[in-house]
Amino acid sequence: MKLSLKHVHVRPTDSLDSWVEEGLSTLRPLLAIDEAHVRLEHDAAASPAYRVTVHLVVPGPDLRADAVDHTLRTAFAKVLGELRARAEERVARRRRLRRGVHTLDHHRRRGPTRRRSAIH
C-alpha cells in the first residue's frame, strides 16, 4: 500500500504517521488497498477544529470518507469506522452475488404463473 500523508497545520511526527498507517492496516482484511491518501487538518478558527479526509484507491470504485471532531484521534476513528462499514457492505454484497441472491430482483415472478390457452 502506497501511503500519502498531507498535514495542514498539524505538526508531522513519526508516531502520528505510524499511527495512521496502523489504523489503515486494520482495513486490509476487508480491502485490497493500492494507495491511501490521507489529509490531516487543524483549523483553529473552526469548531470542531480537526478534519480528517481519506481517499482509498482499491479495485472497483474508490472509497472516500471525511470526518470532523474536536480531537484528531476521534476524527480519524470516525473515518476508519465509516470506511470499515463501507468495506463490510462491499464484502457482504460480493458474497450475496456469489450465492446468486440479488437484493433487487425485478425479473423474478412471484407466485404461480397463469398460462394462457392458445384457443380463446
DSSP file (Angstrom, degrees, kcal/mol; ACC not computed):
  #  RESIDUE AA STRUCTURE BP1 BP2  ACC     N-H-->O    O-->H-N    N-H-->O    O-->H-N    TCO  KAPPA ALPHA  PHI   PSI    X-CA   Y-CA   Z-CA
    1    1 A M              0   0    0      0, 0.0     2,-0.6     0, 0.0    34,-0.2   0.000 360.0 360.0 360.0 127.4    0.0    0.0    0.0
    2    2 A K  E     -a   35   0A   0     32,-2.3    34,-2.9     2,-0.0     2,-0.5  -0.810 360.0-157.1 -89.7 124.0    1.4    3.4   -1.0
    3    3 A L  E     -a   36   0A   0     -2,-0.6     2,-0.5    32,-0.2    34,-0.2  -0.894  11.9-173.3-109.9 128.6    0.6    5.9    1.7
    4    4 A S  E     -a   37   0A   0     32,-3.1    34,-3.3    -2,-0.5     2,-0.4  -0.977   8.3-171.5-120.8 117.0    0.4    9.6    1.0
    5    5 A L  E     -a   38   0A   0     -2,-0.5     2,-0.5    32,-0.2    34,-0.2  -0.908   6.5-171.0-112.3 134.9    0.0   11.9    4.1
    6    6 A K  E     -a   39   0A   0     32,-2.4    34,-2.9    -2,-0.4     2,-0.5  -0.991   6.6-160.4-125.0 125.2   -0.7   15.6    4.0
    7    7 A H  E     -a   40   0A   0     -2,-0.5     2,-0.6    32,-0.2    34,-0.2  -0.913   4.7-171.3-106.6 123.8   -0.5   17.6    7.2
    8    8 A V  E    S-a   41   0A   0     32,-3.1    34,-1.9    -2,-0.5     3,-0.1  -0.938  79.9 -23.9-117.7 107.8   -2.3   21.0    7.2
    9    9 A H  S    S+     0   0    0     -2,-0.6     2,-0.4     1,-0.2    -1,-0.1   0.759 113.9 113.1  59.1  27.8   -1.5   23.0   10.4
   10   10 A V  S    S-     0   0    0     30,-0.2    -1,-0.2    31,-0.0    30,-0.1  -0.999  74.3-120.3-125.9 127.0   -0.7   19.7   12.1
   11   11 A R        -     0   0    0     -2,-0.4     2,-0.3    -3,-0.1     5,-0.1  -0.528  29.6-130.1 -69.9 119.5    2.9   19.0   13.1
   12   12 A P        +     0   0    0      0, 0.0     2,-0.3     0, 0.0    -1,-0.1  -0.537  34.2 171.7 -73.8 130.9    4.1   15.9   11.3
   13   13 A T     >  -     0   0    0     -2,-0.3     4,-2.3     1,-0.1     5,-0.2  -0.943  43.2-120.2-133.1 157.6    5.7   13.3   13.6
   14   14 A D  H  > S+     0   0    0     -2,-0.3     4,-2.6     1,-0.2     5,-0.2   0.885 114.7  53.2 -63.2 -38.5    6.8    9.7   13.0
   15   15 A S  H  > S+     0   0    0      2,-0.2     4,-2.0     1,-0.2    -1,-0.2   0.893 109.3  48.5 -66.6 -37.9    4.5    8.5   15.7
   16   16 A L  H  > S+     0   0    0      2,-0.2     4,-2.1     1,-0.2    -2,-0.2   0.923 113.0  47.8 -65.8 -44.2    1.5   10.2   14.1
   17   17 A D  H  X S+     0   0    0     -4,-2.3     4,-2.3     1,-0.2    -2,-0.2   0.908 113.4  46.6 -64.8 -42.0    2.3    8.8   10.7
   18   18 A S  H  X S+     0   0    0     -4,-2.6     4,-2.6     2,-0.2    -1,-0.2   0.857 109.7  55.3 -69.5 -32.9    2.8    5.3   12.0
   19   19 A W  H  X S+     0   0    0     -4,-2.0     4,-2.1    -5,-0.2    -2,-0.2   0.908 109.5  46.7 -63.4 -42.2   -0.5    5.6   14.0
   20   20 A V  H  X S+     0   0    0     -4,-2.1     4,-2.3     2,-0.2    -2,-0.2   0.923 112.5  49.9 -64.9 -44.3   -2.3    6.5   10.7
   21   21 A E  H  X S+     0   0    0     -4,-2.3     4,-1.9     1,-0.2    -2,-0.2   0.900 110.5  49.7 -62.8 -40.9   -0.6    3.6    8.9
   22   22 A E  H  X S+     0   0    0     -4,-2.6     4,-0.8     2,-0.2    -1,-0.2   0.902 109.9  51.8 -63.9 -40.6   -1.6    1.1   11.6
   23   23 A G  H >< S+     0   0    0     -4,-2.1     3,-0.8     1,-0.2     4,-0.2   0.915 111.3  46.3 -62.4 -43.2   -5.2    2.4   11.6
   24   24 A L  H >< S+     0   0    0     -4,-2.3     3,-1.7     1,-0.2     4,-0.3   0.823 103.0  64.1 -69.2 -30.4   -5.4    1.9    7.8
   25   25 A S  H >< S+     0   0    0     -4,-1.9     3,-1.0     1,-0.3    -1,-0.2   0.726  88.4  69.7 -67.6 -19.0   -3.8   -1.6    8.0
   26   26 A T  T << S+     0   0    0     -3,-0.8    -1,-0.3    -4,-0.8    -2,-0.2   0.699  94.9  56.7 -69.4 -16.5   -6.8   -2.7   10.1
   27   27 A L  T X> S+     0   0    0     -3,-1.7     4,-2.2    -4,-0.2     3,-1.4   0.572  81.2  91.1 -87.6 -10.1   -8.8   -2.4    6.8
   28   28 A R  T <4 S+     0   0    0     -3,-1.0    -1,-0.2    -4,-0.3    -2,-0.1   0.822  77.4  59.2 -60.4 -34.9   -6.6   -4.8    4.9
   29   29 A P  T 34 S+     0   0    0      0, 0.0    -1,-0.3     0, 0.0    -2,-0.1   0.798 117.1  35.1 -63.2 -23.3   -8.5   -8.0    5.7
   30   30 A L  T <4 S+     0   0    0     -3,-1.4     2,-0.3     1,-0.2    -2,-0.2   0.762 123.3  35.0 -97.8 -30.0  -11.5   -6.4    4.0
   31   31 A L     <  -     0   0    0     -4,-2.2     2,-1.0     2,-0.0    -1,-0.2  -0.939  64.4-134.4-131.9 146.9   -9.9   -4.4    1.2
   32   32 A A        -     0   0    0     -2,-0.3     2,-0.6    27,-0.1    -4,-0.1  -0.834  35.9-161.4 -94.8  94.2   -7.0   -4.7   -1.2
   33   33 A I        +     0   0    0     -2,-1.0    25,-0.2     1,-0.2     3,-0.1  -0.691  21.3 175.2 -86.6 118.2   -5.7   -1.1   -0.8
   34   34 A D  S    S+     0   0    0     23,-2.8   -32,-2.3    -2,-0.6     2,-0.3   0.899  71.9   2.3 -83.0 -47.5   -3.4    0.0   -3.6
   35   35 A E  E     -aB   2  57A   0     22,-1.3    22,-2.9   -34,-0.2     2,-0.4  -0.980  59.3-159.4-140.3 150.5   -3.0    3.6   -2.4
   36   36 A A  E     -aB   3  56A   0    -34,-2.9   -32,-3.1    -2,-0.3     2,-0.6  -0.988   3.0-167.2-133.1 125.2   -4.2    5.7    0.5
   37   37 A H  E     -aB   4  55A   0     18,-2.8    18,-2.4    -2,-0.4     2,-0.4  -0.955  13.7-176.4-112.5 117.0   -4.3    9.5    0.5
   38   38 A V  E     -aB   5  54A   0    -34,-3.3   -32,-2.4    -2,-0.6     2,-0.5  -0.944  10.7-167.4-120.4 133.0   -4.8   10.9    4.0
   39   39 A R  E     -aB   6  53A   0     14,-2.9    14,-2.3    -2,-0.4     2,-0.5  -0.980   2.1-168.5-121.7 121.2   -5.2   14.6    4.8
   40   40 A L  E     -aB   7  52A   0    -34,-2.9   -32,-3.1    -2,-0.5     2,-0.4  -0.945  15.4-178.3-110.2 120.1   -5.0   15.7    8.5
   41   41 A E  E     -aB   8  51A   0     10,-2.9    10,-1.9    -2,-0.5     2,-0.4  -0.911  19.5-167.4-125.0 146.5   -6.1   19.3    9.1
   42   42 A H  E     - B   0  50A   0    -34,-1.9     2,-0.5    -2,-0.4     8,-0.2  -0.994   5.7-179.2-129.0 126.1   -6.3   21.6   12.0
   43   43 A D    >   -     0   0    0      6,-2.8     3,-1.3    -2,-0.4   -34,-0.0  -0.924  10.0-166.5-125.5 103.4   -8.3   24.9   11.7
   44   44 A A  T 3  S+     0   0    0     -2,-0.5    -1,-0.1     1,-0.3     5,-0.1   0.775  88.3  55.7 -62.5 -26.7   -8.1   26.8   15.0
   45   45 A A  T 3  S+     0   0    0      4,-0.1    -1,-0.3    -3,-0.1     2,-0.2   0.675  98.2  76.9 -80.2 -16.8  -11.0   29.1   13.9
   46   46 A A  S <  S-     0   0    0     -3,-1.3    -3,-0.1     3,-0.1     3,-0.1  -0.552  80.2-119.3 -94.0 157.8  -13.4   26.2   13.2
   47   47 A S  S    S+     0   0    0      1,-0.3     2,-0.1    -2,-0.2    23,-0.1  -0.945 107.0  32.9-137.7 118.3  -15.3   24.2   15.7
   48   48 A P  S    S-     0   0    0      0, 0.0    -1,-0.3     0, 0.0    22,-0.2   0.554  90.3-159.1 -67.7 152.8  -14.7   21.3   15.7
   49   49 A A        +     0   0    0     -2,-0.1    -6,-2.8    21,-0.1     2,-0.4   0.657  60.6  73.1 -86.2 -18.1  -11.1   22.1   14.8
   50   50 A Y  E     -BC  42  69A   0     19,-2.3    19,-2.1    -8,-0.2     2,-0.4  -0.831  51.7-178.4-109.0 137.8   -9.8   18.8   13.3
   51   51 A R  E     -BC  41  68A   0    -10,-1.9   -10,-2.9    -2,-0.4     2,-0.4  -0.997   5.2-168.2-130.9 135.2  -10.7   17.3    9.9
   52   52 A V  E     -BC  40  67A   0     15,-2.6    15,-2.1    -2,-0.4     2,-0.4  -0.992   4.5-174.5-124.0 129.0   -9.5   14.0    8.5
   53   53 A T  E     -BC  39  66A   0    -14,-2.3   -14,-2.9    -2,-0.4     2,-0.4  -0.989   2.4-173.7-124.4 131.6  -10.0   13.1    4.9
   54   54 A V  E     -BC  38  65A   0     11,-3.0    11,-2.3    -2,-0.4     2,-0.5  -0.989   9.0-173.4-129.2 134.2   -9.1    9.7    3.5
   55   55 A H  E     -BC  37  64A   0    -18,-2.4   -18,-2.8    -2,-0.4     2,-0.5  -0.983  11.3-163.9-125.2 116.3   -9.2    8.5   -0.2
   56   56 A L  E     -BC  36  63A   0      7,-3.4     7,-2.0    -2,-0.5     2,-0.8  -0.890  10.9-148.9-105.8 126.7   -8.5    4.8   -0.7
   57   57 A V  E     +B   35   0A   0    -22,-2.9   -23,-2.8    -2,-0.5   -22,-1.3  -0.852  37.2 154.3 -92.8 112.8   -7.6    3.5   -4.2
   58   58 A V        -     0   0    0     -2,-0.8   -25,-0.1     2,-0.3     2,-0.1  -0.858  54.4 -75.4-132.6 163.5   -9.0    0.0   -4.3
   59   59 A P  S    S+     0   0    0      0, 0.0   -27,-0.1     0, 0.0   -26,-0.0  -0.448 109.5  13.0 -60.1 134.7  -10.1   -2.4   -7.0
   60   60 A G  S    S-     0   0    0     -2,-0.1    -2,-0.3    -3,-0.0     2,-0.1  -0.570 127.6  -3.4  90.5-163.0  -13.6   -1.2   -8.1
   61   61 A P  S    S-     0   0    0      0, 0.0     0, 0.0     0, 0.0     0, 0.0  -0.386  82.4-112.5 -64.7 138.3  -14.9    2.2   -7.0
   62   62 A D        -     0   0    0     -5,-0.1     2,-0.4    -2,-0.1    -5,-0.2  -0.262  26.3-126.2 -66.2 157.4  -12.5    4.2   -4.7
   63   63 A L  E     -C   56   0A   0     -7,-2.0    -7,-3.4     2,-0.0     2,-0.4  -0.907  27.2-178.9-108.8 135.3  -13.6    4.8   -1.2
   64   64 A R  E     +C   55   0A   0     -2,-0.4     2,-0.3    -9,-0.2    -9,-0.2  -0.985   6.4 163.7-131.8 143.7  -13.6    8.3    0.3
   65   65 A A  E     -C   54   0A   0    -11,-2.3   -11,-3.0    -2,-0.4     2,-0.3  -0.985   8.8-177.4-154.3 148.7  -14.5    9.4    3.8
   66   66 A D  E     +C   53   0A   0     -2,-0.3     2,-0.3   -13,-0.2   -13,-0.2  -0.990   3.2 178.8-145.3 156.0  -14.1   12.5    5.9
   67   67 A A  E     -C   52   0A   0    -15,-2.1   -15,-2.6    -2,-0.3     2,-0.4  -0.990  14.2-148.8-152.4 153.5  -14.9   13.5    9.5
   68   68 A V  E     +C   51   0A   0     -2,-0.3     2,-0.3   -17,-0.2   -17,-0.2  -0.953  27.6 147.4-124.0 147.1  -14.5   16.4   11.8
   69   69 A D  E     -C   50   0A   0    -19,-2.1   -19,-2.3    -2,-0.4    -2,-0.0  -0.959  57.9 -95.4-163.2 178.1  -14.1   16.4   15.6
   70   70 A H  S    S+     0   0    0     -2,-0.3     2,-0.3   -22,-0.2   -21,-0.1   0.645 108.1  41.6 -81.0 -15.2  -12.5   18.2   18.5
   71   71 A T  S  > S-     0   0    0    -21,-0.1     4,-2.0     1,-0.1     5,-0.2  -0.963  76.9-131.0-130.1 151.7   -9.5   15.8   18.5
   72   72 A L  H  > S+     0   0    0     -2,-0.3     4,-2.4     1,-0.2     5,-0.2   0.893 107.7  53.6 -65.3 -40.7   -7.5   14.3   15.7
   73   73 A R  H  > S+     0   0    0      1,-0.2     4,-2.3     2,-0.2    -1,-0.2   0.904 109.6  47.1 -62.6 -42.4   -7.8   10.8   17.1
   74   74 A T  H  > S+     0   0    0      2,-0.2     4,-2.2     1,-0.2    -1,-0.2   0.901 111.5  50.6 -68.5 -40.1  -11.5   10.9   17.3
   75   75 A A  H  X S+     0   0    0     -4,-2.0     4,-1.9     1,-0.2    -2,-0.2   0.913 112.6  47.0 -63.1 -41.4  -11.9   12.3   13.8
   76   76 A F  H  X S+     0   0    0     -4,-2.4     4,-2.6     1,-0.2    -2,-0.2   0.883 109.5  53.8 -67.9 -37.5   -9.6    9.6   12.4
   77   77 A A  H  X S+     0   0    0     -4,-2.3     4,-2.3     2,-0.2    -1,-0.2   0.889 107.7  51.1 -63.1 -38.6  -11.6    6.9   14.3
   78   78 A K  H  X S+     0   0    0     -4,-2.2     4,-2.2     2,-0.2    -1,-0.2   0.915 110.4  48.8 -63.4 -43.0  -14.8    8.2   12.7
   79   79 A V  H  X S+     0   0    0     -4,-1.9     4,-2.7     1,-0.2     5,-0.2   0.928 111.2  49.4 -63.3 -45.3  -13.3    8.0    9.3
   80   80 A L  H  X S+     0   0    0     -4,-2.6     4,-2.7     1,-0.2    -1,-0.2   0.900 110.4  51.4 -61.1 -40.3  -12.0    4.4    9.9
   81   81 A G  H  X S+     0   0    0     -4,-2.3     4,-2.2     2,-0.2    -1,-0.2   0.906 111.3  46.9 -62.7 -41.9  -15.5    3.4   11.2
   82   82 A E  H  X S+     0   0    0     -4,-2.2     4,-2.1     2,-0.2    -2,-0.2   0.916 114.1  47.0 -66.8 -42.8  -17.1    4.8    8.0
   83   83 A L  H  X S+     0   0    0     -4,-2.7     4,-2.5     2,-0.2    -2,-0.2   0.896 111.5  51.5 -65.5 -39.7  -14.6    3.1    5.8
   84   84 A R  H  X S+     0   0    0     -4,-2.7     4,-2.7    -5,-0.2    -2,-0.2   0.917 109.4  50.3 -63.1 -42.8  -14.9   -0.2    7.6
   85   85 A A  H  X S+     0   0    0     -4,-2.2     4,-2.0     1,-0.2    -2,-0.2   0.915 112.5  46.5 -62.2 -43.1  -18.7   -0.1    7.3
   86   86 A R  H  X S+     0   0    0     -4,-2.1     4,-2.0     2,-0.2    -1,-0.2   0.897 112.6  50.1 -66.1 -39.6  -18.5    0.6    3.5
   87   87 A A  H  X S+     0   0    0     -4,-2.5     4,-2.3     1,-0.2    -2,-0.2   0.907 109.9  50.2 -65.4 -41.1  -15.9   -2.2    3.1
   88   88 A E  H  X S+     0   0    0     -4,-2.7     4,-2.6     1,-0.2    -1,-0.2   0.870 108.0  53.8 -65.3 -35.9  -18.1   -4.6    5.0
   89   89 A E  H  X S+     0   0    0     -4,-2.0     4,-2.5     2,-0.2    -1,-0.2   0.910 109.2  49.0 -62.1 -41.7  -21.1   -3.7    2.8
   90   90 A R  H  X S+     0   0    0     -4,-2.0     4,-2.6     2,-0.2    -2,-0.2   0.919 111.4  48.5 -63.5 -43.8  -18.9   -4.5   -0.3
   91   91 A V  H  X S+     0   0    0     -4,-2.3     4,-2.2     1,-0.2    -2,-0.2   0.926 112.9  47.8 -63.0 -44.5  -17.9   -7.8    1.2
   92   92 A A  H  X S+     0   0    0     -4,-2.6     4,-2.3     1,-0.2    -1,-0.2   0.901 112.2  49.4 -63.9 -40.8  -21.5   -8.8    2.0
   93   93 A R  H  X S+     0   0    0     -4,-2.5     4,-2.5     2,-0.2    -1,-0.2   0.915 109.7  51.5 -64.8 -42.5  -22.7   -7.7   -1.4
   94   94 A R  H  X S+     0   0    0     -4,-2.6     4,-2.0     1,-0.2    -1,-0.2   0.901 110.1  49.7 -60.9 -40.8  -20.0   -9.8   -3.1
   95   95 A R  H  X S+     0   0    0     -4,-2.2     4,-1.8     2,-0.2    -2,-0.2   0.915 110.4  49.9 -64.3 -43.4  -21.0  -12.8   -1.0
   96   96 A R  H  X>S+     0   0    0     -4,-2.3     5,-2.5     1,-0.2     4,-0.7   0.913 111.0  49.4 -61.0 -42.9  -24.6  -12.4   -2.0
   97   97 A L  H  <5S+     0   0    0     -4,-2.5     3,-0.5     1,-0.2    -1,-0.2   0.867 108.2  53.4 -66.9 -35.9  -23.8  -12.1   -5.6
   98   98 A R  H  <5S+     0   0    0     -4,-2.0    -1,-0.2     1,-0.2    -2,-0.2   0.872 110.6  47.3 -64.7 -36.4  -21.6  -15.2   -5.5
   99   99 A R  H  <5S-     0   0    0     -4,-1.8    -1,-0.2     2,-0.2    -2,-0.2   0.579 116.9-115.5 -80.9  -9.3  -24.5  -17.1   -4.0
  100  100 A G  T  <5S+     0   0    0     -4,-0.7     2,-0.7    -3,-0.5    -3,-0.2   0.647  70.5 136.9  85.1  14.9  -26.9  -15.8   -6.6
  101  101 A V      < -     0   0    0     -5,-2.5     2,-0.4    -6,-0.2    -1,-0.3  -0.864  33.5-169.1 -99.0 113.6  -29.0  -13.8   -4.1
  102  102 A H        -     0   0    0     -2,-0.7     3,-0.3     1,-0.1    -9,-0.0  -0.826  20.9-146.6-103.2 140.3  -29.8  -10.4   -5.5
  103  103 A T  S    S+     0   0    0     -2,-0.4     2,-0.6     1,-0.3    -1,-0.1   0.867  95.7  37.7 -73.6 -35.1  -31.4   -7.7   -3.3
  104  104 A L        +     0   0    0      3,-0.0     2,-0.8     2,-0.0    -1,-0.3  -0.864  68.1 165.6-118.9  96.4  -33.4   -6.2   -6.2
  105  105 A D    >   +     0   0    0     -2,-0.6     3,-0.6    -3,-0.3    -3,-0.0  -0.790   1.0 166.6-112.9  87.4  -34.6   -9.0   -8.5
  106  106 A H  T 3  S+     0   0    0     -2,-0.8    -1,-0.2     1,-0.2    -2,-0.0   0.684  71.3  57.0 -75.6 -18.6  -37.2   -7.3  -10.6
  107  107 A H  T 3  S+     0   0    0     -3,-0.1     2,-0.3     2,-0.1    -1,-0.2   0.563  79.4 102.9 -93.7  -8.7  -37.5  -10.1  -13.2
  108  108 A R  S <  S-     0   0    0     -3,-0.6     2,-0.2     1,-0.1    -3,-0.0  -0.576  71.3-127.9 -77.2 134.3  -38.3  -12.9  -10.8
  109  109 A R        -     0   0    0     -2,-0.3     2,-0.5     2,-0.0     4,-0.1  -0.575  15.2-139.9 -82.7 144.8  -42.0  -13.9  -10.8
  110  110 A R        -     0   0    0     -2,-0.2    -1,-0.0     2,-0.1     0, 0.0  -0.896  60.9 -14.2-105.0 129.8  -43.9  -14.0   -7.6
  111  111 A G  S    S-     0   0    0     -2,-0.5     2,-0.1     2,-0.0    -2,-0.0  -0.077 107.9 -23.5  75.7-176.9  -46.4  -16.8   -7.1
  112  112 A P        -     0   0    0      0, 0.0     2,-0.3     0, 0.0    -2,-0.1  -0.369  66.2-127.2 -69.4 145.8  -47.8  -19.3   -9.6
  113  113 A T        -     0   0    0     -4,-0.1     2,-0.5    -2,-0.1    -2,-0.0  -0.664  15.3-129.5 -93.3 151.2  -47.9  -18.2  -13.2
  114  114 A R        -     0   0    0     -2,-0.3     2,-0.4     2,-0.0    -1,-0.0  -0.861  16.9-146.9-102.1 127.4  -51.0  -18.2  -15.3
  115  115 A R        -     0   0    0     -2,-0.5     2,-0.4     0, 0.0     0, 0.0  -0.769   9.9-138.4 -95.5 139.1  -50.9  -19.9  -18.6
  116  116 A R        -     0   0    0     -2,-0.4     2,-0.2     1,-0.0     4,-0.1  -0.771  19.1-122.0 -94.6 139.4  -53.0  -18.6  -21.5
  117  117 A S        -     0   0    0     -2,-0.4    -1,-0.0     1,-0.1     0, 0.0  -0.529   9.5-135.1 -77.1 145.0  -54.7  -21.0  -23.7
  118  118 A A  S    S+     0   0    0     -2,-0.2     2,-0.5     1,-0.1    -1,-0.1   0.816  96.7  58.5 -69.6 -29.4  -53.9  -20.9  -27.4
  119  119 A I              0   0    0      1,-0.1    -2,-0.1    -3,-0.0    -1,-0.1  -0.890 360.0 360.0-102.8 126.5  -57.6  -21.1  -28.1
  120  120 A H              0   0    0     -2,-0.5    -1,-0.1    -4,-0.1    -2,-0.0   0.463 360.0 360.0 -90.3 360.0  -59.7  -18.4  -26.6
